[in-house]
């Protein structure tokens, strides 16, 4: 666990947008139990959260799966291009149409996607 926490601390320190106040959705209503129509928020049934962080043009999408099984979700993205997964050895998603369709999110894990330049 110490290794994982150290990695996450270094990741956060290296990417100031992950510390910024810029967070979407920035409002949460506890009556919401599914993703918003634009694909953000939480899905209680699948135990998945999707949110967006940014600092100027530095863009990130965070996808977290809190369930005990792989979940397949459509991940909305604010921009097309190459999104690098910072949590999983820099996997690369080449995104078109502003989304990753049926993205497999491992159980009790997730993705921190960063728009490559």
MOPAC internal coordinates of N, CA, C and O (Angstrom, degrees):
PM7 1SCF
backbone

  N    0.0000 0     0.00 0     0.00 0    0    0    0
  C    1.4490 1     0.00 0     0.00 0    1    0    0
  C    1.5274 1   111.42 1     0.00 0    2    1    0
  O    1.2310 1   121.01 1   144.74 1    3    2    1
  N    1.3145 1   115.67 1   -35.26 1    3    2    1
  C    1.4665 1   118.67 1  -179.38 1    5    3    2
  C    1.5208 1   109.92 1   -61.37 1    6    5    3
  O    1.2310 1   120.20 1   138.75 1    7    6    5
  N    1.3407 1   117.22 1   -41.25 1    7    6    5
  C    1.4610 1   120.55 1   178.47 1    9    7    6
  C    1.5111 1   112.41 1   -61.44 1   10    9    7
  O    1.2310 1   120.30 1   137.58 1   11   10    9
  N    1.3377 1   117.04 1   -42.42 1   11   10    9
  C    1.4673 1   121.27 1   179.20 1   13   11   10
  C    1.5234 1   111.05 1   -65.22 1   14   13   11
  O    1.2310 1   120.03 1   132.63 1   15   14   13
  N    1.3262 1   117.54 1   -47.37 1   15   14   13
  C    1.4596 1   120.31 1   178.82 1   17   15   14
  C    1.5215 1   111.49 1   -62.28 1   18   17   15
  O    1.2310 1   120.07 1   139.84 1   19   18   17
  N    1.3170 1   117.47 1   -40.16 1   19   18   17
  C    1.4697 1   120.61 1   177.86 1   21   19   18
  C    1.5260 1   110.70 1   -61.96 1   22   21   19
  O    1.2310 1   120.93 1   136.99 1   23   22   21
  N    1.3347 1   115.82 1   -43.01 1   23   22   21
  C    1.4620 1   120.37 1   178.36 1   25   23   22
  C    1.5354 1   110.58 1   -61.14 1   26   25   23
  O    1.2310 1   120.25 1   133.83 1   27   26   25
  N    1.3368 1   117.13 1   -46.17 1   27   26   25
  C    1.4723 1   120.44 1  -179.22 1   29   27   26
  C    1.5268 1   111.64 1   -64.83 1   30   29   27
  O    1.2310 1   120.21 1   142.12 1   31   30   29
  N    1.3104 1   117.20 1   -37.88 1   31   30   29
  C    1.4716 1   120.89 1   177.57 1   33   31   30
  C    1.5245 1   110.12 1   -63.75 1   34   33   31
  O    1.2310 1   120.33 1   134.89 1   35   34   33
  N    1.3417 1   116.98 1   -45.11 1   35   34   33
  C    1.4761 1   120.56 1   178.49 1   37   35   34
  C    1.5327 1   110.85 1   -63.55 1   38   37   35
  O    1.2310 1   120.60 1   139.31 1   39   38   37
  N    1.3118 1   116.45 1   -40.69 1   39   38   37
  C    1.4636 1   121.48 1   178.96 1   41   39   38
  C    1.5270 1   110.66 1   -60.56 1   42   41   39
  O    1.2310 1   120.62 1   133.41 1   43   42   41
  N    1.3074 1   116.42 1   -46.59 1   43   42   41
  C    1.4654 1   121.19 1   179.66 1   45   43   42
  C    1.5319 1   111.32 1   -64.25 1   46   45   43
  O    1.2310 1   120.35 1   139.33 1   47   46   45
  N    1.3123 1   116.94 1   -40.67 1   47   46   45
  C    1.4630 1   120.94 1   179.55 1   49   47   46
  C    1.5283 1   111.49 1   -66.80 1   50   49   47
  O    1.2310 1   120.28 1   145.33 1   51   50   49
  N    1.3367 1   117.07 1   -34.67 1   51   50   49
  C    1.4684 1   121.32 1  -177.66 1   53   51   50
  C    1.5240 1   113.06 1   -79.00 1   54   53   51
  O    1.2310 1   120.07 1   165.08 1   55   54   53
  N    1.3263 1   117.47 1   -14.92 1   55   54   53
  C    1.4651 1   121.74 1  -176.29 1   57   55   54
  C    1.5314 1   109.85 1  -128.70 1   58   57   55
  O    1.2310 1   120.00 1   -91.77 1   59   58   57
  N    1.3375 1   117.61 1    88.23 1   59   58   57
  C    1.4675 1   121.68 1  -175.15 1   61   59   58
  C    1.5314 1   114.67 1   -54.77 1   62   61   59
  O    1.2310 1   119.73 1   152.96 1   63   62   61
  N    1.3308 1   118.12 1   -27.04 1   63   62   61
  C    1.4680 1   119.28 1   178.94 1   65   63   62
  C    1.5186 1   111.14 1   -62.01 1   66   65   63
  O    1.2310 1   119.62 1   152.92 1   67   66   65
  N    1.3302 1   118.34 1   -27.08 1   67   66   65
  C    1.4633 1   121.19 1   178.58 1   69   67   66
  C    1.5281 1   111.83 1   -73.44 1   70   69   67
  O    1.2310 1   120.68 1   171.79 1   71   70   69
  N    1.3304 1   116.30 1    -8.21 1   71   70   69
  C    1.4642 1   121.86 1   176.27 1   73   71   70
  C    1.5280 1   111.74 1  -109.49 1   74   73   71
  O    1.2310 1   120.32 1   171.09 1   75   74   73
  N    1.3116 1   117.00 1    -8.91 1   75   74   73
  C    1.4620 1   121.03 1  -173.75 1   77   75   74
  C    1.5274 1   111.21 1   -70.83 1   78   77   75
  O    1.2310 1   120.41 1   -17.23 1   79   78   77
  N    1.3280 1   116.83 1   162.77 1   79   78   77
  C    1.4655 1   120.10 1   176.43 1   81   79   78
  C    1.5386 1   112.27 1   -78.39 1   82   81   79
  O    1.2310 1   120.24 1   177.00 1   83   82   81
  N    1.3286 1   117.14 1    -3.00 1   83   82   81
  C    1.4667 1   121.40 1  -177.89 1   85   83   82
  C    1.5271 1   109.90 1   -80.67 1   86   85   83
  O    1.2310 1   121.26 1   -70.87 1   87   86   85
  N    1.3224 1   115.20 1   109.13 1   87   86   85
  C    1.4606 1   122.55 1  -172.00 1   89   87   86
  C    1.5289 1   107.87 1  -145.34 1   90   89   87
  O    1.2310 1   120.38 1   -50.49 1   91   90   89
  N    1.3401 1   116.88 1   129.51 1   91   90   89
  C    1.4659 1   119.54 1   177.92 1   93   91   90
  C    1.5182 1   109.57 1  -134.81 1   94   93   91
  O    1.2310 1   119.16 1   -49.23 1   95   94   93
  N    1.3104 1   119.21 1   130.77 1   95   94   93
  C    1.4608 1   126.73 1     4.10 1   97   95   94
  C    1.5305 1   110.99 1   -74.81 1   98   97   95
  O    1.2310 1   121.31 1   -42.50 1   99   98   97
  N    1.3136 1   115.11 1   137.50 1   99   98   97
  C    1.4573 1   120.23 1  -175.83 1  101   99   98
  C    1.5234 1   112.61 1   -90.33 1  102  101   99
  O    1.2310 1   120.43 1   176.74 1  103  102  101
  N    1.3140 1   116.79 1    -3.26 1  103  102  101
  C    1.4611 1   120.90 1   177.84 1  105  103  102
  C    1.5212 1   108.28 1  -128.63 1  106  105  103
  O    1.2310 1   120.39 1   -41.85 1  107  106  105
  N    1.3040 1   116.85 1   138.15 1  107  106  105
  C    1.4594 1   120.76 1   179.50 1  109  107  106
  C    1.5202 1   109.43 1  -127.51 1  110  109  107
  O    1.2310 1   120.72 1   -50.31 1  111  110  109
  N    1.2996 1   116.23 1   129.69 1  111  110  109
  C    1.4577 1   123.09 1   175.91 1  113  111  110
  C    1.5322 1   105.91 1  -111.38 1  114  113  111
  O    1.2310 1   120.22 1   -56.88 1  115  114  113
  N    1.3193 1   117.19 1   123.12 1  115  114  113
  C    1.4688 1   120.72 1  -175.26 1  117  115  114
  C    1.5267 1   113.60 1   -63.12 1  118  117  115
  O    1.2310 1   120.01 1   169.40 1  119  118  117
  N    1.3316 1   117.59 1   -10.60 1  119  118  117
  C    1.4700 1   119.80 1   176.38 1  121  119  118
  C    1.5349 1   111.79 1   -81.64 1  122  121  119
  O    1.2310 1   120.43 1   167.77 1  123  122  121
  N    1.3333 1   116.78 1   -12.23 1  123  122  121
  C    1.4629 1   120.27 1   178.70 1  125  123  122
  C    1.5276 1   108.95 1   -76.92 1  126  125  123
  O    1.2310 1   120.21 1   -56.32 1  127  126  125
  N    1.3171 1   117.21 1   123.68 1  127  126  125
  C    1.4658 1   120.89 1  -178.30 1  129  127  126
  C    1.5246 1   112.45 1  -122.65 1  130  129  127
  O    1.2310 1   120.33 1   179.58 1  131  130  129
  N    1.3193 1   116.97 1    -0.42 1  131  130  129
  C    1.4662 1   122.04 1   177.28 1  133  131  130
  C    1.5105 1   109.22 1  -134.12 1  134  133  131
  O    1.2310 1   121.29 1   -16.11 1  135  134  133
  N    1.3446 1   115.13 1   163.89 1  135  134  133
  C    1.4594 1   118.98 1   176.62 1  137  135  134
  C    1.5238 1   110.12 1   -57.67 1  138  137  135
  O    1.2310 1   120.80 1   -28.91 1  139  138  137
  N    1.3177 1   116.07 1   151.09 1  139  138  137
  C    1.4543 1   121.15 1   174.04 1  141  139  138
  C    1.5304 1   109.08 1   -65.35 1  142  141  139
  O    1.2310 1   119.65 1   -13.67 1  143  142  141
  N    1.3170 1   118.27 1   166.33 1  143  142  141
  C    1.4728 1   119.37 1   178.50 1  145  143  142
  C    1.5275 1   113.86 1   -56.63 1  146  145  143
  O    1.2310 1   120.20 1   153.91 1  147  146  145
  N    1.3341 1   117.23 1   -26.09 1  147  146  145
  C    1.4688 1   119.26 1   178.46 1  149  147  146
  C    1.5312 1   112.29 1   -89.75 1  150  149  147
  O    1.2310 1   119.58 1  -176.14 1  151  150  149
  N    1.3566 1   118.41 1     3.86 1  151  150  149
  C    1.4591 1   122.16 1   171.48 1  153  151  150
  C    1.5120 1   116.82 1    94.93 1  154  153  151
  O    1.2310 1   119.71 1  -172.33 1  155  154  153
  N    1.3244 1   118.16 1     7.67 1  155  154  153
  C    1.4625 1   121.75 1  -177.97 1  157  155  154
  C    1.5327 1   111.14 1  -103.83 1  158  157  155
  O    1.2310 1   121.02 1   -15.66 1  159  158  157
  N    1.3301 1   115.65 1   164.34 1  159  158  157
  C    1.4572 1   121.22 1   175.55 1  161  159  158
  C    1.5096 1   111.50 1   106.36 1  162  161  159
  O    1.2310 1   121.27 1    41.95 1  163  162  161
  N    1.3452 1   115.17 1  -138.05 1  163  162  161
  C    1.4587 1   120.17 1  -178.49 1  165  163  162
  C    1.5202 1   110.59 1  -127.03 1  166  165  163
  O    1.2310 1   121.79 1   -26.51 1  167  166  165
  N    1.3121 1   114.18 1   153.49 1  167  166  165
  C    1.4582 1   121.75 1   170.16 1  169  167  166
  C    1.5255 1   104.56 1  -122.75 1  170  169  167
  O    1.2310 1   120.59 1   -78.22 1  171  170  169
  N    1.3309 1   116.47 1   101.78 1  171  170  169
  C    1.4620 1   120.61 1  -175.41 1  173  171  170
  C    1.5195 1   112.38 1   -61.57 1  174  173  171
  O    1.2310 1   119.85 1   139.45 1  175  174  173
  N    1.3253 1   117.89 1   -40.55 1  175  174  173
  C    1.4685 1   120.92 1  -177.02 1  177  175  174
  C    1.5281 1   111.09 1   -61.69 1  178  177  175
  O    1.2310 1   120.66 1   138.86 1  179  178  177
  N    1.3243 1   116.35 1   -41.14 1  179  178  177
  C    1.4697 1   119.85 1  -179.00 1  181  179  178
  C    1.5217 1   112.29 1   -92.14 1  182  181  179
  O    1.2310 1   120.30 1   170.32 1  183  182  181
  N    1.3257 1   117.03 1    -9.68 1  183  182  181
  C    1.4645 1   123.87 1  -179.94 1  185  183  182
  C    1.5281 1   111.65 1    60.17 1  186  185  183
  O    1.2310 1   121.32 1  -130.31 1  187  186  185
  N    1.3256 1   115.07 1    49.69 1  187  186  185
  C    1.4656 1   121.84 1  -178.59 1  189  187  186
  C    1.5250 1   108.85 1  -125.41 1  190  189  187
  O    1.2310 1   120.83 1   -38.86 1  191  190  189
  N    1.3257 1   116.02 1   141.14 1  191  190  189
  C    1.4647 1   122.65 1   174.68 1  193  191  190
  C    1.5238 1   108.85 1  -122.78 1  194  193  191
  O    1.2310 1   120.88 1   -40.28 1  195  194  193
  N    1.3385 1   115.92 1   139.72 1  195  194  193
  C    1.4636 1   121.84 1   176.37 1  197  195  194
  C    1.5241 1   107.50 1  -133.42 1  198  197  195
  O    1.2310 1   121.06 1   -55.26 1  199  198  197
  N    1.3344 1   115.58 1   124.74 1  199  198  197
  C    1.4604 1   118.84 1   176.12 1  201  199  198
  C    1.5197 1   110.47 1  -146.51 1  202  201  199
  O    1.2310 1   122.02 1   -15.07 1  203  202  201
  N    1.3183 1   113.73 1   164.93 1  203  202  201
  C    1.4632 1   122.68 1  -173.03 1  205  203  202
  C    1.5230 1   108.77 1  -117.59 1  206  205  203
  O    1.2310 1   120.41 1   -43.77 1  207  206  205
  N    1.3336 1   116.83 1   136.23 1  207  206  205
  C    1.4693 1   123.20 1   174.35 1  209  207  206
  C    1.5255 1   107.30 1  -125.52 1  210  209  207
  O    1.2310 1   120.38 1   -29.14 1  211  210  209
  N    1.3168 1   116.89 1   150.86 1  211  210  209
  C    1.4583 1   120.45 1   178.17 1  213  211  210
  C    1.5124 1   110.63 1  -160.70 1  214  213  211
  O    1.2310 1   121.86 1   -16.72 1  215  214  213
  N    1.3171 1   114.05 1   163.28 1  215  214  213
  C    1.4548 1   123.20 1   173.07 1  217  215  214
  C    1.5140 1   105.69 1  -148.19 1  218  217  215
  O    1.2310 1   120.32 1   -79.07 1  219  218  217
  N    1.3152 1   116.99 1   100.93 1  219  218  217
  C    1.4588 1   121.07 1  -172.31 1  221  219  218
  C    1.5104 1   108.76 1    63.90 1  222  221  219
  O    1.2310 1   119.98 1    53.27 1  223  222  221
  N    1.3292 1   117.65 1  -126.73 1  223  222  221
  C    1.4601 1   121.78 1   179.43 1  225  223  222
  C    1.5229 1   113.55 1   -90.00 1  226  225  223
  O    1.2310 1   120.08 1  -175.48 1  227  226  225
  N    1.3298 1   117.45 1     4.52 1  227  226  225
  C    1.4596 1   122.63 1   178.83 1  229  227  226
  C    1.5306 1   107.99 1   -85.12 1  230  229  227
  O    1.2310 1   120.32 1   -74.56 1  231  230  229
  N    1.3506 1   116.99 1   105.44 1  231  230  229
  C    1.4630 1   122.25 1  -168.93 1  233  231  230
  C    1.5278 1   112.58 1  -110.21 1  234  233  231
  O    1.2310 1   120.97 1   -40.09 1  235  234  233
  N    1.3362 1   115.76 1   139.91 1  235  234  233
  C    1.4627 1   123.18 1   179.16 1  237  235  234
  C    1.5189 1   109.84 1  -137.92 1  238  237  235
  O    1.2310 1   120.85 1   -33.81 1  239  238  237
  N    1.3234 1   115.97 1   146.19 1  239  238  237
  C    1.4562 1   122.40 1   171.77 1  241  239  238
  C    1.5216 1   106.54 1  -126.34 1  242  241  239
  O    1.2310 1   120.73 1   -50.36 1  243  242  241
  N    1.3283 1   116.21 1   129.64 1  243  242  241
  C    1.4592 1   121.35 1  -179.36 1  245  243  242
  C    1.5283 1   107.81 1  -112.07 1  246  245  243
  O    1.2310 1   121.00 1   -51.55 1  247  246  245
  N    1.3324 1   115.69 1   128.45 1  247  246  245
  C    1.4606 1   122.79 1   179.65 1  249  247  246
  C    1.5287 1   106.61 1  -126.67 1  250  249  247
  O    1.2310 1   120.45 1   -60.26 1  251  250  249
  N    1.3352 1   116.75 1   119.74 1  251  250  249
  C    1.4613 1   121.04 1  -176.43 1  253  251  250
  C    1.5177 1   110.60 1  -124.82 1  254  253  251
  O    1.2310 1   120.77 1   -45.87 1  255  254  253
  N    1.3298 1   116.13 1   134.13 1  255  254  253
  C    1.4550 1   122.78 1   178.37 1  257  255  254
  C    1.5345 1   107.89 1  -114.38 1  258  257  255
  O    1.2310 1   120.54 1   -67.05 1  259  258  257
  N    1.3284 1   116.57 1   112.95 1  259  258  257
  C    1.4600 1   122.04 1  -179.25 1  261  259  258
  C    1.5247 1   112.33 1   -95.90 1  262  261  259
  O    1.2310 1   119.94 1  -176.14 1  263  262  261
  N    1.3119 1   117.71 1     3.86 1  263  262  261
  C    1.4665 1   121.27 1  -176.99 1  265  263  262
  C    1.5277 1   111.42 1   -90.12 1  266  265  263
  O    1.2310 1   121.47 1    -8.83 1  267  266  265
  N    1.3291 1   114.80 1   171.17 1  267  266  265
  C    1.4684 1   120.95 1   179.52 1  269  267  266
  C    1.5190 1   112.95 1   -90.58 1  270  269  267
  O    1.2310 1   119.83 1  -167.48 1  271  270  269
  N    1.3344 1   117.93 1    12.52 1  271  270  269
  C    1.4633 1   120.28 1   178.49 1  273  271  270
  C    1.5240 1   109.76 1  -140.44 1  274  273  271
  O    1.2310 1   121.14 1   -20.96 1  275  274  273
  N    1.3161 1   115.43 1   159.04 1  275  274  273
  C    1.4674 1   120.72 1   176.24 1  277  275  274
  C    1.5237 1   108.18 1   -61.06 1  278  277  275
  O    1.2310 1   120.78 1   -42.07 1  279  278  277
  N    1.3092 1   116.11 1   137.93 1  279  278  277
  C    1.4657 1   121.08 1   176.40 1  281  279  278
  C    1.5288 1   108.45 1  -119.38 1  282  281  279
  O    1.2310 1   120.90 1   -39.26 1  283  282  281
  N    1.3242 1   115.88 1   140.74 1  283  282  281
  C    1.4643 1   122.04 1   179.15 1  285  283  282
  C    1.5163 1   107.83 1  -108.16 1  286  285  283
  O    1.2310 1   120.77 1   -62.57 1  287  286  285
  N    1.3179 1   116.13 1   117.43 1  287  286  285
  C    1.4595 1   120.95 1  -176.40 1  289  287  286
  C    1.5210 1   110.27 1  -131.81 1  290  289  287
  O    1.2310 1   121.38 1   -26.98 1  291  290  289
  N    1.3126 1   114.97 1   153.02 1  291  290  289
  C    1.4578 1   121.62 1   171.57 1  293  291  290
  C    1.5253 1   106.60 1   -89.30 1  294  293  291
  O    1.2310 1   120.84 1   -59.98 1  295  294  293
  N    1.3215 1   116.00 1   120.02 1  295  294  293
  C    1.4657 1   121.43 1  -175.83 1  297  295  294
  C    1.5262 1   109.02 1  -100.22 1  298  297  295
  O    1.2310 1   120.03 1   -64.18 1  299  298  297
  N    1.3385 1   117.54 1   115.82 1  299  298  297
  C    1.4645 1   120.18 1   177.16 1  301  299  298
  C    1.5259 1   109.76 1   -76.94 1  302  301  299
  O    1.2310 1   120.59 1   -34.85 1  303  302  301
  N    1.3159 1   116.49 1   145.15 1  303  302  301
  C    1.4592 1   120.63 1   178.01 1  305  303  302
  C    1.5188 1   109.36 1  -132.48 1  306  305  303
  O    1.2310 1   120.06 1   -37.60 1  307  306  305
  N    1.3247 1   117.50 1   142.40 1  307  306  305
  C    1.4616 1   120.40 1  -177.41 1  309  307  306
  C    1.5233 1   114.09 1   -76.03 1  310  309  307
  O    1.2310 1   120.80 1   169.69 1  311  310  309
  N    1.3461 1   116.07 1   -10.31 1  311  310  309
  C    1.4619 1   119.02 1  -177.05 1  313  311  310
  C    1.5295 1   109.61 1  -154.74 1  314  313  311
  O    1.2310 1   120.68 1   -34.89 1  315  314  313
  N    1.3149 1   116.31 1   145.11 1  315  314  313
  C    1.4681 1   121.34 1   173.28 1  317  315  314
  C    1.5204 1   109.48 1   -76.36 1  318  317  315
  O    1.2310 1   120.83 1   -19.24 1  319  318  317
  N    1.3177 1   116.02 1   160.76 1  319  318  317
  C    1.4589 1   120.56 1   177.18 1  321  319  318
  C    1.5115 1   111.03 1   136.39 1  322  321  319
  O    1.2310 1   121.20 1    14.73 1  323  322  321
  N    1.3147 1   115.32 1  -165.27 1  323  322  321
  C    1.4605 1   121.52 1   179.67 1  325  323  322
  C    1.5242 1   109.95 1   -90.78 1  326  325  323
  O    1.2310 1   121.01 1   -63.62 1  327  326  325
  N    1.3145 1   115.67 1   116.38 1  327  326  325
  C    1.4592 1   122.67 1   178.30 1  329  327  326
  C    1.5266 1   107.88 1  -104.69 1  330  329  327
  O    1.2310 1   120.63 1   -55.35 1  331  330  329
  N    1.3170 1   116.41 1   124.65 1  331  330  329
  C    1.4539 1   123.49 1  -177.19 1  333  331  330
  C    1.5296 1   108.54 1   -98.82 1  334  333  331
  O    1.2310 1   120.59 1   -49.63 1  335  334  333
  N    1.3222 1   116.47 1   130.37 1  335  334  333
  C    1.4565 1   122.16 1   178.01 1  337  335  334
  C    1.5249 1   108.94 1   -86.81 1  338  337  335
  O    1.2310 1   120.43 1   -71.04 1  339  338  337
  N    1.3013 1   116.78 1   108.96 1  339  338  337
  C    1.4627 1   121.75 1  -175.57 1  341  339  338
  C    1.5232 1   113.88 1   -77.62 1  342  341  339
  O    1.2310 1   119.86 1   161.38 1  343  342  341
  N    1.3299 1   117.87 1   -18.62 1  343  342  341
  C    1.4646 1   120.73 1  -179.68 1  345  343  342
  C    1.5184 1   113.54 1   -83.99 1  346  345  343
  O    1.2310 1   120.36 1   154.07 1  347  346  345
  N    1.3076 1   116.92 1   -25.93 1  347  346  345
  C    1.4622 1   120.88 1  -169.83 1  349  347  346
  C    1.5148 1   112.08 1  -124.15 1  350  349  347
  O    1.2310 1   120.84 1  -110.29 1  351  350  349
  N    1.3100 1   116.01 1    69.71 1  351  350  349
  C    1.4689 1   123.92 1   176.82 1  353  351  350
  C    1.5198 1   113.89 1    46.46 1  354  353  351
  O    1.2310 1   121.27 1  -138.16 1  355  354  353
  N    1.2976 1   115.18 1    41.84 1  355  354  353
  C    1.4611 1   121.72 1   172.57 1  357  355  354
  C    1.5291 1   114.31 1    59.32 1  358  357  355
  O    1.2310 1   120.17 1  -140.27 1  359  358  357
  N    1.3324 1   117.27 1    39.73 1  359  358  357
  C    1.4707 1   119.78 1   170.62 1  361  359  358
  C    1.5130 1   108.49 1   -52.57 1  362  361  359
  O    1.2310 1   120.30 1   -30.33 1  363  362  361
  N    1.2959 1   117.02 1   149.67 1  363  362  361
  C    1.4593 1   121.52 1  -178.37 1  365  363  362
  C    1.5222 1   110.11 1  -118.28 1  366  365  363
  O    1.2310 1   120.86 1   -48.82 1  367  366  365
  N    1.3244 1   115.97 1   131.18 1  367  366  365
  C    1.4578 1   122.82 1   174.29 1  369  367  366
  C    1.5178 1   107.47 1  -115.00 1  370  369  367
  O    1.2310 1   119.87 1   -63.23 1  371  370  369
  N    1.3274 1   117.86 1   116.77 1  371  370  369
  C    1.4527 1   122.09 1   175.43 1  373  371  370
  C    1.5240 1   106.50 1   -89.03 1  374  373  371
  O    1.2310 1   120.37 1   -72.66 1  375  374  373
  N    1.3168 1   116.90 1   107.34 1  375  374  373
  C    1.4627 1   122.58 1  -169.32 1  377  375  374
  C    1.5154 1   111.29 1  -101.08 1  378  377  375
  O    1.2310 1   121.81 1   -48.62 1  379  378  377
  N    1.3227 1   114.14 1   131.38 1  379  378  377
  C    1.4580 1   123.11 1   171.10 1  381  379  378
  C    1.5175 1   106.45 1  -129.92 1  382  381  379
  O    1.2310 1   119.63 1   -23.37 1  383  382  381
  N    1.2847 1   118.31 1   156.63 1  383  382  381
  C    1.4724 1   123.18 1  -179.82 1  385  383  382
  C    1.5219 1   112.42 1    64.34 1  386  385  383
  O    1.2310 1   119.88 1  -156.23 1  387  386  385
  N    1.3235 1   117.84 1    23.77 1  387  386  385
  C    1.4592 1   123.88 1   171.77 1  389  387  386
  C    1.5207 1   114.43 1    57.82 1  390  389  387
  O    1.2310 1   119.82 1  -147.72 1  391  390  389
  N    1.3655 1   117.96 1    32.28 1  391  390  389
  C    1.4619 1   119.50 1   178.70 1  393  391  390
  C    1.5198 1   111.68 1  -166.46 1  394  393  391
  O    1.2310 1   121.72 1   -22.43 1  395  394  393
  N    1.3036 1   114.31 1   157.57 1  395  394  393
  C    1.4629 1   122.12 1   168.74 1  397  395  394
  C    1.5232 1   105.11 1  -110.04 1  398  397  395
  O    1.2310 1   120.31 1   -66.23 1  399  398  397
  N    1.3144 1   117.00 1   113.77 1  399  398  397
  C    1.4638 1   120.93 1  -178.70 1  401  399  398
  C    1.5203 1   111.04 1   -82.27 1  402  401  399
  O    1.2310 1   121.52 1   -41.59 1  403  402  401
  N    1.3343 1   114.70 1   138.41 1  403  402  401
  C    1.4753 1   121.85 1   174.82 1  405  403  402
  C    1.5295 1   112.78 1    49.33 1  406  405  403
  O    1.2310 1   121.23 1  -131.87 1  407  406  405
  N    1.3110 1   115.25 1    48.13 1  407  406  405
  C    1.4657 1   121.93 1   178.85 1  409  407  406
  C    1.5277 1   108.91 1   -71.68 1  410  409  407
  O    1.2310 1   120.36 1   -55.33 1  411  410  409
  N    1.3309 1   116.92 1   124.67 1  411  410  409
  C    1.4666 1   122.14 1   178.84 1  413  411  410
  C    1.5267 1   109.14 1   -81.03 1  414  413  411
  O    1.2310 1   120.77 1   -64.63 1  415  414  413
  N    1.3219 1   116.13 1   115.37 1  415  414  413
  C    1.4604 1   121.32 1   179.63 1  417  415  414
  C    1.5306 1   107.92 1  -106.79 1  418  417  415
  O    1.2310 1   119.92 1   -64.07 1  419  418  417
  N    1.3330 1   117.76 1   115.93 1  419  418  417
  C    1.4656 1   120.48 1  -177.14 1  421  419  418
  C    1.5310 1   112.16 1   -58.72 1  422  421  419
  O    1.2310 1   120.94 1   -27.28 1  423  422  421
  N    1.3312 1   115.82 1   152.72 1  423  422  421
  C    1.4671 1   120.04 1  -179.83 1  425  423  422
  C    1.5225 1   110.77 1   -62.03 1  426  425  423
  O    1.2310 1   121.52 1   -38.89 1  427  426  425
  N    1.3404 1   114.70 1   141.11 1  427  426  425
  C    1.4615 1   122.42 1   178.14 1  429  427  426
  C    1.5229 1   112.79 1    50.71 1  430  429  427
  O    1.2310 1   121.16 1  -139.79 1  431  430  429
  N    1.3108 1   115.39 1    40.21 1  431  430  429
  C    1.4626 1   121.33 1  -178.94 1  433  431  430
  C    1.5133 1   109.00 1  -153.39 1  434  433  431
  O    1.2310 1   119.54 1    16.85 1  435  434  433
  N    1.3029 1   118.48 1  -163.15 1  435  434  433
  C    1.4536 1   119.87 1  -179.34 1  437  435  434
  C    1.5130 1   112.63 1   179.40 1  438  437  435
  O    1.2310 1   122.32 1    18.95 1  439  438  437
  N    1.3403 1   113.16 1  -161.05 1  439  438  437
  C    1.4503 1   122.44 1   179.78 1  441  439  438
  C    1.5268 1   108.71 1  -136.57 1  442  441  439
  O    1.2310 1   120.91 1   -36.51 1  443  442  441
  N    1.3076 1   115.86 1   143.49 1  443  442  441
  C    1.4663 1   122.16 1   164.86 1  445  443  442
  C    1.5154 1   103.87 1  -118.96 1  446  445  443
  O    1.2310 1   121.24 1   -76.38 1  447  446  445
  N    1.3139 1   115.23 1   103.62 1  447  446  445
  C    1.4662 1   121.28 1  -177.02 1  449  447  446
  C    1.5185 1   110.01 1   -94.01 1  450  449  447
  O    1.2310 1   120.64 1   -46.82 1  451  450  449
  N    1.3222 1   116.39 1   133.18 1  451  450  449
  C    1.4597 1   122.83 1  -179.72 1  453  451  450
  C    1.5197 1   108.59 1  -123.04 1  454  453  451
  O    1.2310 1   120.46 1   -50.12 1  455  454  453
  N    1.3236 1   116.72 1   129.88 1  455  454  453
  C    1.4546 1   119.94 1   178.94 1  457  455  454
  C    1.5128 1   109.45 1   -69.91 1  458  457  455
  O    1.2310 1   120.70 1   -62.67 1  459  458  457
  N    1.3360 1   116.28 1   117.33 1  459  458  457
  C    1.4660 1   121.91 1   178.56 1  461  459  458
  C    1.5089 1   110.63 1   -72.73 1  462  461  459
  O    1.2310 1   121.14 1   -25.72 1  463  462  461
  N    1.2979 1   115.42 1   154.28 1  463  462  461
  C    1.4672 1   120.44 1  -179.34 1  465  463  462
  C    1.5094 1   109.81 1  -110.30 1  466  465  463
  O    1.2310 1   120.10 1   180.00 1  467  466  465

